[in-house]
Amino acid sequence: MKLVLLGLVLVLAGCATTQPEPYQESKGAYSNTMEIIRSAAGSAPDGVEGEYVLKIKAAGNQGPFVYLNTEFDYRDQRSVTVAIHPRLVPLFVKKYGVTPQEYFINKSVVVYGQAKRVRINFVSQNKPSNKYYYQTHIMIMDMAQIKVLDERA
């Protein structure tokens, strides 16, 4: 009986997943990007829903999508990327008077969404190569998913 109980405990412990800790204003701490990345990779191809506090260091766009990054180099394995859907860009410009790429640099934000591992293929001569790497993205589909914490910055 003890052996069965021990086996059951081990099986249940193996099913437990780690969720990033929600933001608490009183703590004022940033989310651990490596934990976000680890959780997203562990749940791939699904993502991990959460509330993430991030410092945006760099921004750019590829086509109509805007990307906000937690590292200066978006390819850095420690970087988490906030991907803003193209239909939201005009709404951000209307609300803040500048593009998201300009506005969010050096800002602390709370992002609500799903952190998901995304495969990025290297392209050579406009054709995908067999080389790739992974990034962790949080897709923003609604303005309410991102909140600036430090309006003064």
C-alpha positions in Angstrom: 0.0 0.0 0.0 2.9 2.4 0.8 4.4 1.6 -2.5 1.2 2.5 -4.4 0.8 5.7 -2.4 4.4 6.7 -3.1 3.9 6.0 -6.8 0.7 8.1 -6.9 2.5 11.0 -5.2 5.4 10.8 -7.7 3.0 10.7 -10.7 1.0 13.7 -9.4 4.2 15.7 -8.7 5.4 15.0 -12.2 2.2 16.5 -13.6 2.7 19.8 -11.8 3.8 22.7 -14.0 5.5 26.0 -13.0 3.6 29.1 -13.8 5.4 32.5 -13.7 4.4 34.4 -10.6 1.8 37.2 -11.3 2.8 40.8 -11.0 2.2 42.5 -7.7 2.4 46.3 -7.6 3.8 46.2 -4.1 6.7 44.0 -5.2 7.6 46.0 -8.3 9.7 43.1 -9.6 10.2 42.1 -13.2 9.2 38.7 -14.4 12.1 36.2 -14.8 12.5 36.1 -18.6 14.4 32.8 -18.4 11.5 31.3 -16.5 9.0 32.6 -19.1 11.1 31.0 -21.9 11.5 27.7 -20.0 7.8 27.5 -19.3 6.9 28.3 -22.9 9.4 25.7 -24.2 8.1 23.1 -21.7 4.5 23.6 -22.8 5.2 23.8 -26.6 3.5 23.7 -28.9 1.0 25.2 -26.5 1.8 28.4 -24.6 1.6 29.6 -21.0 -1.0 32.1 -20.1 0.2 34.7 -17.6 0.7 38.3 -16.5 4.3 39.3 -17.2 6.2 42.4 -16.1 8.9 43.3 -18.7 11.4 46.1 -19.4 11.4 46.9 -23.1 14.9 47.6 -24.3 14.5 47.4 -28.1 11.8 47.5 -30.8 11.5 46.9 -34.4 9.1 45.7 -37.1 9.0 43.1 -39.8 6.4 43.9 -42.3 3.3 45.2 -40.5 4.1 43.5 -37.2 5.8 45.5 -34.4 8.1 43.6 -32.0 9.1 44.8 -28.5 12.1 43.0 -27.0 13.4 42.6 -23.5 17.0 42.5 -24.8 18.8 44.8 -27.3 19.4 41.9 -29.6 16.2 40.2 -30.5 18.1 36.9 -31.2 19.5 36.8 -27.7 18.3 33.6 -26.1 17.3 35.5 -23.0 14.9 37.8 -24.9 11.1 37.7 -24.7 9.3 39.4 -27.6 6.0 41.2 -27.3 4.4 41.0 -30.8 1.8 43.6 -31.6 -0.8 42.7 -34.2 -0.8 45.2 -37.2 -4.4 46.2 -36.7 -3.4 47.7 -33.3 -0.6 49.9 -34.5 -2.9 52.8 -35.6 -4.7 52.6 -32.2 -1.4 52.9 -30.4 -0.4 55.9 -32.5 -3.8 57.5 -31.8 -3.5 56.9 -28.1 0.2 57.8 -27.6 1.0 60.1 -30.5 4.0 58.0 -31.7 4.5 54.5 -33.0 4.8 51.6 -30.5 8.4 51.2 -31.5 9.1 54.7 -30.2 6.8 54.8 -27.3 7.6 51.5 -25.5 11.4 51.8 -25.5 12.8 51.9 -21.9 9.4 51.4 -20.5 8.3 48.8 -17.9 5.1 47.1 -19.0 2.7 44.5 -17.7 1.6 42.2 -20.5 -1.3 39.8 -20.3 -1.2 36.9 -22.7 0.2 33.6 -23.7 4.0 33.2 -23.9 4.6 30.8 -26.7 7.7 29.3 -28.3 7.9 30.3 -31.9 10.3 28.8 -34.5 12.2 31.3 -36.6 13.7 30.0 -39.8 16.8 31.5 -41.3 16.4 32.6 -44.9 19.0 32.5 -47.5 18.4 34.1 -50.9 14.7 34.6 -50.1 14.3 30.8 -49.4 14.0 29.2 -46.0 17.1 27.2 -45.0 17.2 24.2 -42.8 18.6 26.3 -39.9 16.3 27.8 -37.3 16.1 29.0 -33.7 13.4 29.7 -31.2 12.0 32.9 -29.8 9.4 33.3 -27.0 6.6 35.6 -28.2 3.6 37.1 -26.4 1.1 38.1 -29.0 -0.9 41.3 -28.3 -4.3 41.2 -30.0 -6.0 43.8 -27.8 -4.9 47.2 -26.4 -5.9 46.0 -22.9 -3.2 43.3 -23.0 -0.4 45.8 -22.4 -0.1 48.4 -19.6 2.8 50.8 -19.1 3.9 51.0 -15.5 6.3 53.9 -15.7 4.6 56.7 -17.6 7.3 59.1 -16.5 10.1 57.2 -18.3 
